[in-house]
Amino acid sequence: MASANSSSPARDSPAQVVLRNTLRYTISAKEYKTLHQYLITRSPPIVQKRAPLPQRFDAIVRNKDDYNAAAIRASLRVFLATQSGLKLWDIILTQIRGRGKTQNTKPKISTLKSPNFRLSLSVSLILLFHRVLYRFFSRLRSNLLSKDAAPFRRRNPRISRTLTSRLAPAVGASFAGFALGVYPGDQLRITIAIYAAVRAGEFAYNSLEDDGWFKNKPWWVGSWMLMPLAAGQLLHAFVFDRDCFPKVMADTQFYTVVVLTMQKAYGDFILNNTPNYVQRRPPTYPSNLPWPSNDQIVDSLAEMSKQNWPPFISPILFPSSRHTLPATLTAIAPITSPAHPSIRSLSCAVLHPGDPSCLRNYVTFYLTAFPALAKFFTLVFGLFAIPRYKSYFKDPARELNGLAKRVLRMTVFMSGAIGTSWGSICLFQYLLPRTVLATQRWFWGGFLGGLWSFLERKNGRGQYLYSARMSIDSVWKVGVKRGWWREGKNGDVSVFVLSLMLLNVVYEMNPRAVDSGLVRKGLGMLRGEGWVDRVMDMKKVKSAERETGEN
C-alpha cells in the first residue's frame, strides 16, 4: 500500500486548482504562453512554482471542452472593456462639462443599478448566451440527423423537422437577445431595437433582391423613397408633437451623448440652416424687449394650423385695432408688427415678414443657405475621406472630382429639402382653401421636401435609413401619446429578438446579403467563429482555387 501511494502522482493543492480554473476561464493557452514568457518567468520563485508550465496548461485546456471556457472569456472581456470605456467616457465628459462651472453633487447609485454596469452586463450576456445556444442547437441538430435518432424522427416528425432545419441554430441562438432586458428600459433600448429592426429589414431586402424578387422593378425605385415619408412625419411631429420628436436627454451618460446626440442635431440642424424662414432676433432690437424663441415660433405656426390659417391684419394699416393677432398668438407680435402690409396670410407674416413675395423669399433662401451647407458638407466628407488618403495621392484629379460631386449633390439635396419643406406652407396657402388639410399640410410639406432625395438616390442609403429610424421612433411615441396603441412591457426587447432572429437567418442563408463587413464579423463573434468575415474568406478561397486551376 505504501509503495503504491508513493508511486502515485501528487495531487494539486486546492489553491492550484482554483488558480488553474481561473486562468482557464480568463486567458487562452496561447495567451498564457505569452504571459508566462514575459511575466511569470520574471516573477518571484514562489509564483513560478505555483503557476503551471505552458505545456501543462495547454494539456489541461485541450483535455476539456474549451468552447464554453472561450465563450466565458469573450464575455468577460466584453464586459470589462465596455464598462471601462463607459466609465472613462463619463469621467471625460464630466470634466469637459464642468469647466468653469460649479460641480453639482449627484446622488450616488449602487453598482447593480448603474446604467453603465447594466449595459455592460447586458452586452456580455448576449454574447455568452448566443454562443452557448448556437452550439447547443448545432449539436442537437447533428445528433438528430444521425442514424441512432431515426426512431425519434419517426415518432416526432414535426419537432424533428424543426430541430433539424438548417436555420434551427440561427433561430435558437437569437433568443439570447432577451438579455437586452437586463438594461433598464429607456431611450437607448428603444434605439437599439429600432436600429436592429431596420438593419435586419435592409439585409432581408438585399437577400430577396439577390434571389430575383425585384428584377423587374423600375429604375427609379430605391431606398430614397423612404425619405419623403420620413421627412413628412418628422416635420409634422416637430410642429405638433415636439415631445415625441427625437431629441437628447439632459444626462451625462455615454449612451445619451453618443447614441442620441445625432437625434438632437436632427432638429437643430434644420432650424440653424433656415435663415429666411425662422426669424432671428435683430442685432439692433432692444435687449429689454422680448423676442420669440424658435420653439415659440414653431408653436405659433402649429396654432395657426389649428385655427385654419387666419389672415394677416397689419398693425401698420390698422394702428388703432387691438385685435390684429388672436389671443393665443401674441408671442409672435415682435415679428408680425413690422411685417409688410401687403402680406395676406399670418403664416407668411411670420415666415418672411420683410418680403411680401413668397417666391422671392424662397429663392433668397437658396442664395443664403447654400454656401453655409456647402462648407459644412465639405468638412464632413473631407473628414471621411482621410482614411482613403492613399487613393488621393494615387489619382488626385479623379478622387477630388468625386468628392466635389458628393458635396454638391448633398448640398443641393439638403438645401432643397429644408427650403421646400418651409416654402410649401406658402404654396399651400396659395393653392388650397384655408380649411383644406389645415394640419396635414405639414406632413405634405415635408413629403415634398423629401423628394429632393432623388438626387442622392445612389449614395444616400445610409442617410435615408437613419431618417427612417428617427421617424419610426417618433411615430411610436406619437401613437402612444395619442392612444393609437399601447406601450407593451419589454416590447422593445421582443422587437430586438425578432430582428436578431431575422438577421441570423439572412446571414445563414445568404451571407453576401449582409453588406456590412463589420456586421458580418460581429455575427461571427456571436457564433464563436472569431473576428472573421465569412464572405471575404469565401472570396479568398475561390480566388486561390482559380489560381490553382490556371496553374
Secondary structure, 3 states (H helix, E strand, C coil): CHHHHHHCCCCCCHHHHHHHHHHHCCCCHHHHHHHHHHCHHHCCHHHHHHCCCHHHHHHHHHHCCHHHHHHHHHHHHHHHHHHHHHHHHHHHHHHHHCCCCCCCCCCCCCHHHCHHHHHHHHHHHHHHHHHHHHHHHHHHHHHHCCHHHHHHHHHCHHHHHHHCCCCHHHHHHHHHHHHHHHCCCCHHHHHHHHHHHHHHHHHHHHHHHHCCCCCCCCCCCCHHHHHHHHHHHHHHHHHHCHHHCCCCCCCCCHHHHHHHHHHHHHHHHHHHCCCCCCCCCCCCCCCCCCCCCHHHHHHHHHHHHHCCCCECCCCCCCCCCCCCCCHHHHHHHHHHCCCCCCCCEHHHHHHCCCCCCHHHHHHHHHHHHHHHHHHHHHHHHHHHHHHHHHHHHHCHHHHHHHHHHHHHHHHHHHHHHHHHHHHHHHHHHHHCCCCCCCCCHHHHHHHHHHHHHHHHCCCCHHHHHHHHHHHHHHHHHHHHHHCCCCCCCCHHHHHHHHHHHHHHHHHHHCHHHCCCHHHHHHHHHHHCCCCCCHHHHHHHHHHHHHHHHHC
